[in-house]
């Protein structure tokens, strides 16, 4: 797949999908979900269609961005069918960052409860102020990942239950002060390569804003008593980064639609792209930044390199090979036997899916040996079709699984082929909306972080 890297600038408050409603306070996500981004783009194209009925044999609207050179409607090529474009979620980033490895913090990431955060990030903040005054915050004790450490600990205790365990080594305690380890409080990370040093994690958060509004009486068309409400959303003046994944067999003119959208909704704000709810109240105005363009490579590097790096970290023997699966988006999964909604992956369903992707029914069974997962119910509203979406049970982004598979050359080749297809297609339902996106052998699990 080709990656159309998207950099959006928010200019007003963006209410990107209602997370929950508490009385008169309307809450929003602190990122733009892929389904919300997809609906905004689809709605923007449909507003050019007089009867909002795409897939016509001939389109008469000359300024429609989804109109092909022969007059055919390109809307179905982008949003419908098996080869529909995939819209990923948009996460906040700091300005002037050349390396963009953004996503939710994996549930296996840990930091000190008393002095959380990355040491390398703290050092950079100190350099920014010139080192002439105290650091902007206390020196943290580092960030580390517990997925592989937890597996090593479980293996050691299984082999010798009476052995003494150094809890600092296995991530259960802070390696500096011995205090409790906890998940980082910030929701997103930025993974930097730092030259000769190892990578480190910079934790980012979204700046949220709130606006208070007055409801209008339908009878008097004036401010109604008792209808004061507040809307919380992503504040203006921020950049959010994501991607639109384009299948290799997509028509060339369908890819040009993305470039037309970028030109129509540029930073001049003459015609902003409205995302989320409240557009009639001045909310959701965004624009594409000039950095929006096509990219060919995976931002996390080639899969064989990541696969080899994780196995080297685990010191895998000649009998087994390991790989990890980390969700970068929420996933809607079902039990392969009963069809019931489920949270997380299991060995049987993952094995069957990889066999299907590789075309090798003799691929040995995959075993999940370590798990960090969570889930929650989700629902939504389709702004393009003006219809309610059905509720579903989703596995949270950041959920991670460590898996053990075969070691033979033939099986490893088939496994890598299946894992590559798994990264491209995603897993579960509604993948075209960004659900089920994942990274195999995420570097954050096996690279030594500058903590």
C-alpha positions as CSV (number, residue, x, y, z in Angstrom):
1,X,0.0,0.0,0.0
2,X,1.0,3.6,-0.6
3,X,0.8,6.0,2.4
4,X,-0.7,9.4,1.9
5,X,0.7,11.2,4.9
6,X,-1.8,13.7,6.3
7,X,-0.9,16.7,8.4
8,X,-3.9,18.6,9.6
9,X,-3.9,22.0,11.3
10,X,-6.9,22.8,13.6
11,X,-8.1,26.3,13.5
12,X,-11.1,26.1,15.7
13,X,-12.3,23.7,18.4
14,X,-12.8,20.2,17.0
15,X,-15.4,17.9,18.6
16,X,-14.0,14.7,17.1
17,X,-16.6,12.1,18.1
18,X,-18.5,12.0,21.4
19,X,-16.7,9.9,23.9
20,X,-19.5,10.1,26.5
21,X,-22.1,12.6,27.7
22,X,-22.3,13.7,31.3
23,X,-25.3,16.0,31.8
24,X,-24.7,19.3,29.9
25,X,-21.1,18.6,29.1
26,X,-20.4,17.1,25.7
27,X,-17.0,15.4,25.7
28,X,-14.8,14.6,22.7
29,X,-11.9,12.3,21.9
30,X,-8.5,13.9,22.3
31,X,-7.5,12.6,18.8
32,X,-9.4,12.4,15.5
33,X,-10.5,8.7,15.0
34,X,-10.1,7.3,11.5
35,X,-13.9,6.8,11.2
36,X,-14.5,10.5,12.0
37,X,-11.8,11.6,9.5
38,X,-13.2,9.2,6.8
39,X,-16.7,10.6,7.4
40,X,-15.5,14.2,7.1
41,X,-13.8,13.5,3.7
42,X,-16.8,11.5,2.4
43,X,-19.2,14.3,3.5
44,X,-17.1,16.9,1.9
45,X,-17.2,15.0,-1.5
46,X,-21.0,14.3,-1.1
47,X,-21.8,18.0,-0.7
48,X,-20.9,18.5,-4.3
49,X,-23.5,15.9,-5.3
50,X,-27.0,17.5,-5.6
51,X,-28.9,14.3,-4.6
52,X,-26.1,12.9,-2.5
53,X,-26.2,9.8,-4.6
54,X,-22.7,8.8,-5.9
55,X,-21.7,6.0,-8.2
56,X,-23.3,7.6,-11.2
57,X,-22.3,6.6,-14.7
58,X,-21.7,10.3,-15.6
59,X,-21.2,13.2,-13.2
60,X,-22.3,16.7,-14.3
61,X,-20.6,18.6,-11.4
62,X,-17.4,19.9,-12.9
63,X,-15.9,21.0,-9.5
64,X,-16.4,17.7,-7.7
65,X,-13.1,16.4,-6.5
66,X,-14.2,12.8,-7.1
67,X,-15.1,13.3,-10.8
68,X,-12.9,11.3,-13.2
69,X,-11.7,12.7,-16.5
70,X,-14.4,10.6,-18.3
71,X,-17.1,11.9,-16.0
72,X,-17.3,8.7,-13.9
73,X,-17.8,8.9,-10.1
74,X,-14.7,7.8,-8.2
75,X,-16.5,7.8,-4.8
76,X,-17.0,4.0,-4.8
77,X,-13.3,3.4,-5.5
78,X,-12.4,5.3,-2.4
79,X,-15.0,4.4,0.1
80,X,-16.7,1.1,-1.0
81,X,-15.6,-2.4,-1.8
82,X,-12.7,-4.6,-0.8
83,X,-10.1,-2.1,-2.1
84,X,-11.4,1.0,-0.3
85,X,-8.9,3.5,1.1
86,X,-8.0,3.1,4.7
87,X,-8.2,6.2,6.9
88,X,-6.1,6.0,10.1
89,X,-6.5,8.1,13.2
90,X,-4.8,11.5,13.5
91,X,-2.6,12.0,16.6
92,X,-1.0,15.2,17.8
93,X,2.6,16.1,17.0
94,X,5.0,18.8,17.9
95,X,6.0,21.2,15.2
96,X,9.2,20.9,13.2
97,X,9.5,17.1,13.8
98,X,11.0,15.2,10.9
99,X,10.5,11.7,12.5
100,X,6.8,10.8,12.9
101,X,6.3,7.5,14.6
102,X,3.1,8.5,16.4
103,X,0.5,6.4,18.1
104,X,-1.1,5.5,21.4
105,X,1.2,4.4,24.2
106,X,1.3,0.5,24.3
107,X,-0.4,-0.9,27.3
108,X,2.9,-2.6,28.1
109,X,4.9,0.6,28.5
110,X,5.9,1.5,32.1
111,X,7.5,4.4,33.9
112,X,8.2,5.3,37.6
113,X,5.1,6.3,39.5
114,X,6.9,9.0,41.4
115,X,9.2,10.5,38.7
116,X,7.7,9.5,35.4
117,X,8.9,10.2,31.9
118,X,11.9,9.9,29.5
119,X,15.3,11.0,30.7
120,X,16.4,11.9,27.2
121,X,13.3,14.0,26.7
122,X,14.1,15.8,30.0
123,X,17.7,16.4,28.9
124,X,16.4,18.0,25.7
125,X,14.0,20.2,27.6
126,X,16.9,21.3,29.8
127,X,19.0,22.1,26.7
128,X,16.2,24.2,25.3
129,X,16.3,26.6,28.3
130,X,20.1,26.8,28.0
131,X,20.9,25.0,31.2
132,X,21.0,28.4,33.0
133,X,18.0,27.6,35.3
134,X,16.6,24.5,36.9
135,X,15.1,21.9,34.6
136,X,11.4,22.6,33.8
137,X,10.4,19.5,35.9
138,X,12.1,17.0,38.2
139,X,14.4,14.5,36.5
140,X,12.4,11.4,35.5
141,X,13.5,7.8,36.1
142,X,12.8,6.6,32.6
143,X,10.4,4.7,30.4
144,X,10.6,1.0,29.6
145,X,8.5,-1.7,28.0
146,X,7.3,-4.7,30.0
147,X,6.1,-7.1,27.3
148,X,9.3,-9.0,26.8
149,X,10.4,-8.5,30.4
150,X,7.1,-10.0,31.6
151,X,7.6,-13.1,29.4
152,X,11.2,-13.6,30.7
153,X,9.9,-13.3,34.3
154,X,7.1,-15.8,33.7
155,X,9.6,-18.2,32.0
156,X,12.1,-18.0,34.9
157,X,9.4,-18.6,37.5
158,X,8.1,-21.5,35.6
159,X,11.5,-23.1,35.4
160,X,12.4,-22.5,39.0
161,X,9.5,-21.3,41.2
162,X,11.7,-20.9,44.2
163,X,14.3,-18.6,42.6
164,X,15.0,-15.1,43.8
165,X,13.7,-12.5,41.4
166,X,15.2,-9.0,40.9
167,X,12.0,-7.1,40.3
168,X,13.9,-4.0,39.0
169,X,15.3,-6.1,36.2
170,X,11.9,-7.4,35.1
171,X,10.0,-4.2,35.1
172,X,7.8,-4.7,38.1
173,X,9.7,-1.9,40.0
174,X,11.5,1.2,39.0
175,X,15.1,0.3,38.2
176,X,16.3,3.6,39.8
177,X,14.4,4.1,43.0
178,X,12.6,0.8,43.4
179,X,9.2,2.4,43.5
180,X,6.1,1.2,41.8
181,X,5.9,1.1,38.0
182,X,2.8,2.5,36.3
183,X,1.6,3.2,32.8
184,X,2.6,6.7,31.4
185,X,-0.1,9.3,31.9
186,X,0.2,10.8,28.4
187,X,-1.8,9.2,25.7
188,X,0.6,9.4,22.7
189,X,4.3,8.9,22.0
190,X,6.9,10.0,19.5
191,X,9.8,7.6,18.9
192,X,13.0,9.2,17.9
193,X,16.2,7.7,16.4
194,X,19.0,9.6,18.1
195,X,22.1,8.8,16.0
196,X,24.6,6.5,17.7
197,X,22.4,6.3,20.7
198,X,19.3,4.1,21.0
199,X,15.8,5.3,20.4
200,X,13.8,7.1,23.1
201,X,10.2,7.8,23.7
202,X,8.8,11.4,23.9
203,X,5.3,11.5,25.5
204,X,2.9,14.0,23.9
205,X,-0.6,15.0,24.9
206,X,-3.4,17.0,23.2
207,X,-4.3,20.5,24.3
208,X,-8.1,20.4,24.9
209,X,-10.4,23.4,24.9
210,X,-14.0,24.1,26.0
211,X,-16.7,26.4,24.8
212,X,-19.9,27.2,26.5
213,X,-23.0,27.7,24.4
214,X,-26.7,28.6,24.9
215,X,-29.5,26.5,23.4
216,X,-32.1,28.3,21.2
217,X,-35.8,28.0,21.8
218,X,-37.6,26.6,18.8
219,X,-40.7,28.6,19.8
220,X,-39.2,32.1,20.3
221,X,-35.9,31.7,18.4
222,X,-34.1,33.3,21.4
223,X,-31.9,31.9,24.1
224,X,-33.8,29.3,26.1
225,X,-33.6,29.2,29.8
226,X,-31.8,26.2,31.3
227,X,-30.2,25.1,28.0
228,X,-26.6,26.2,28.8
229,X,-24.1,23.5,27.7
230,X,-20.4,23.1,27.2
231,X,-18.5,21.4,24.3
232,X,-15.1,20.0,24.9
233,X,-12.8,19.3,22.0
234,X,-9.3,19.5,20.5
235,X,-8.2,23.1,20.7
236,X,-7.2,25.2,17.7
237,X,-3.7,25.8,16.6
238,X,-2.5,22.2,16.8
239,X,-1.1,19.8,14.2
240,X,-2.3,16.3,13.9
241,X,-0.7,13.6,11.9
242,X,-2.1,10.4,10.3
243,X,-2.3,8.6,7.0
244,X,-4.6,7.4,4.2
245,X,-3.5,4.0,3.0
246,X,-4.1,3.5,-0.8
247,X,-4.2,-0.1,-2.1
248,X,-1.7,-0.8,-4.9
249,X,-4.4,-1.7,-7.4
250,X,-6.4,1.5,-6.8
251,X,-7.1,3.6,-9.9
252,X,-4.6,6.4,-10.5
253,X,-7.3,9.0,-10.7
254,X,-8.7,7.9,-7.4
255,X,-5.4,8.8,-5.8
256,X,-5.5,12.2,-7.5
257,X,-8.7,12.9,-5.5
258,X,-6.6,13.2,-2.3
259,X,-4.4,15.8,-3.9
260,X,-7.4,17.8,-5.0
261,X,-8.8,17.7,-1.5
262,X,-5.4,19.0,-0.2
263,X,-5.5,21.9,-2.6
264,X,-9.2,22.7,-1.9
265,X,-8.6,22.7,1.9
266,X,-5.3,24.4,2.2
267,X,-4.1,26.7,5.0
268,X,-5.9,29.8,3.5
269,X,-9.1,28.7,5.3
270,X,-11.2,29.9,2.4
271,X,-12.8,26.5,2.4
272,X,-11.9,24.5,5.5
273,X,-12.4,20.8,6.0
274,X,-15.0,20.4,8.7
275,X,-14.4,17.5,11.0
276,X,-16.7,16.3,13.8
277,X,-19.9,17.8,15.1
278,X,-20.9,21.5,15.5
279,X,-19.8,22.8,12.0
280,X,-22.9,25.0,12.0
281,X,-21.7,26.5,15.3
282,X,-18.2,27.3,14.0
283,X,-16.5,24.1,15.2
284,X,-14.3,21.6,13.4
285,X,-12.5,23.9,10.9
286,X,-9.2,22.3,9.8
287,X,-6.9,22.5,6.8
288,X,-4.2,20.4,5.2
289,X,-0.6,21.4,5.7
290,X,1.9,21.5,2.8
291,X,3.6,18.5,4.3
292,X,0.7,16.3,3.2
293,X,2.1,14.0,0.5
294,X,2.6,10.4,-0.6
295,X,5.2,8.2,1.1
296,X,6.3,4.8,0.1
297,X,8.0,3.3,3.1
298,X,6.8,2.0,6.4
299,X,7.8,4.5,9.1
300,X,8.8,1.6,11.4
301,X,11.3,0.1,8.9
302,X,11.2,-3.3,7.1
303,X,9.6,-6.2,8.8
304,X,12.5,-8.7,8.5
305,X,14.7,-6.2,10.4
306,X,12.2,-5.8,13.2
307,X,11.6,-9.6,13.3
308,X,15.3,-10.3,13.7
309,X,15.7,-7.6,16.3
310,X,13.0,-8.9,18.6
311,X,14.3,-12.5,18.4
312,X,17.8,-11.3,19.1
313,X,16.5,-9.5,22.2
314,X,14.8,-12.6,23.4
315,X,17.9,-14.8,22.5
316,X,15.6,-17.2,20.6
317,X,16.9,-20.7,20.1
318,X,16.7,-22.8,17.0
319,X,13.3,-24.3,17.9
320,X,11.1,-21.3,18.1
321,X,10.7,-17.7,16.8
322,X,8.9,-14.9,18.4
323,X,7.0,-11.9,17.1
324,X,4.8,-9.3,18.7
325,X,1.5,-7.8,17.6
326,X,0.6,-4.2,18.8
327,X,-2.6,-2.4,17.9
328,X,-2.1,1.2,16.8
329,X,-5.9,1.6,16.4
330,X,-8.9,0.0,18.1
331,X,-10.0,-3.4,16.7
332,X,-13.4,-5.0,16.4
333,X,-12.8,-8.7,16.9
334,X,-15.1,-11.8,17.1
335,X,-14.7,-15.3,18.3
336,X,-14.1,-17.6,15.2
337,X,-16.2,-20.4,16.8
338,X,-19.3,-18.6,18.2
339,X,-19.1,-15.3,16.3
340,X,-19.6,-13.4,19.6
341,X,-17.7,-10.1,20.2
342,X,-14.5,-10.6,22.0
343,X,-11.6,-8.6,23.5
344,X,-8.1,-9.4,22.4
345,X,-6.6,-12.2,20.3
346,X,-6.4,-15.9,21.0
347,X,-4.0,-18.5,19.6
348,X,-6.5,-20.3,17.5
349,X,-8.0,-17.3,15.7
350,X,-4.5,-15.8,15.1
351,X,-3.2,-19.1,13.7
352,X,-6.2,-19.5,11.4
353,X,-5.9,-15.9,10.1
354,X,-2.1,-16.3,9.4
355,X,-2.7,-19.6,7.6
356,X,-5.3,-17.9,5.4
357,X,-3.0,-14.9,4.6
358,X,0.0,-17.1,3.9
359,X,-1.9,-19.7,1.9
360,X,0.0,-22.4,3.9
361,X,-2.4,-24.6,5.8
362,X,0.5,-26.6,7.3
363,X,1.8,-23.5,9.2
364,X,2.3,-24.7,12.8
365,X,0.1,-23.3,15.5
366,X,0.9,-19.9,16.9
367,X,1.0,-19.6,20.7
368,X,0.4,-16.3,22.5
369,X,2.7,-16.2,25.5
370,X,2.3,-12.7,26.9
371,X,-0.7,-10.3,26.8
372,X,-1.4,-6.7,27.6
373,X,-5.0,-5.8,26.5
374,X,-8.1,-3.9,27.3
375,X,-11.4,-3.1,25.7
376,X,-14.5,-0.9,25.7
377,X,-17.8,-0.5,23.8
378,X,-18.0,2.0,20.9
379,X,-20.6,3.5,18.7
380,X,-20.9,6.6,16.5
381,X,-22.8,8.6,14.0
382,X,-22.2,8.7,10.2
383,X,-22.1,12.4,9.2
384,X,-21.9,11.4,5.5
385,X,-25.0,9.2,5.5
386,X,-26.8,10.8,8.5
387,X,-27.3,7.3,10.0
388,X,-26.5,5.8,13.4
389,X,-23.6,3.3,13.5
390,X,-24.2,0.1,15.4
391,X,-22.6,-0.4,18.8
392,X,-19.6,-2.8,19.0
393,X,-17.1,-4.1,21.5
394,X,-13.6,-2.9,20.6
395,X,-10.1,-3.9,21.8
396,X,-8.2,-0.8,22.8
397,X,-5.4,0.7,20.8
398,X,-2.0,-0.1,22.5
399,X,-3.0,-3.7,23.3
400,X,0.0,-5.9,22.7
401,X,0.6,-9.7,22.4
402,X,3.9,-11.6,22.3
403,X,3.6,-14.7,20.1
404,X,5.7,-17.8,19.6
405,X,5.9,-19.6,16.3
406,X,7.9,-22.1,14.2
407,X,11.6,-21.8,13.5
408,X,12.2,-23.7,10.3
409,X,13.3,-21.6,7.3
410,X,10.3,-22.7,5.3
411,X,7.9,-21.8,8.1
412,X,9.6,-18.5,8.9
413,X,9.3,-17.4,5.3
414,X,5.6,-18.2,5.2
415,X,5.2,-16.5,8.6
416,X,6.9,-13.3,7.5
417,X,4.7,-13.2,4.3
418,X,1.6,-13.6,6.4
419,X,2.7,-11.0,8.9
420,X,3.4,-8.5,6.1
421,X,-0.1,-9.0,4.8
422,X,-1.5,-8.7,8.3
423,X,0.2,-5.2,8.7
424,X,-1.2,-4.1,5.3
425,X,-4.8,-5.4,5.8
426,X,-5.3,-5.0,9.5
427,X,-7.4,-7.3,11.5
428,X,-11.1,-7.5,12.5
429,X,-14.0,-5.5,11.1
430,X,-14.4,-2.0,9.6
431,X,-10.7,-1.9,8.7
432,X,-11.5,0.8,6.0
433,X,-12.4,3.1,8.9
434,X,-9.0,2.7,10.5
435,X,-10.0,-0.1,12.9
436,X,-7.6,-3.0,13.4
437,X,-4.4,-1.3,12.3
438,X,-1.3,-2.9,13.9
439,X,2.5,-3.1,13.9
440,X,4.3,-6.4,14.0
441,X,7.5,-6.5,16.1
442,X,7.1,-2.9,17.2
443,X,10.5,-1.3,17.9
444,X,9.4,0.0,21.3
445,X,9.2,-3.6,22.6
446,X,12.8,-4.7,21.7
447,X,14.9,-1.6,21.2
448,X,16.8,-0.4,24.3
449,X,15.3,3.0,25.2
450,X,17.3,5.9,26.4
451,X,15.5,6.0,29.7
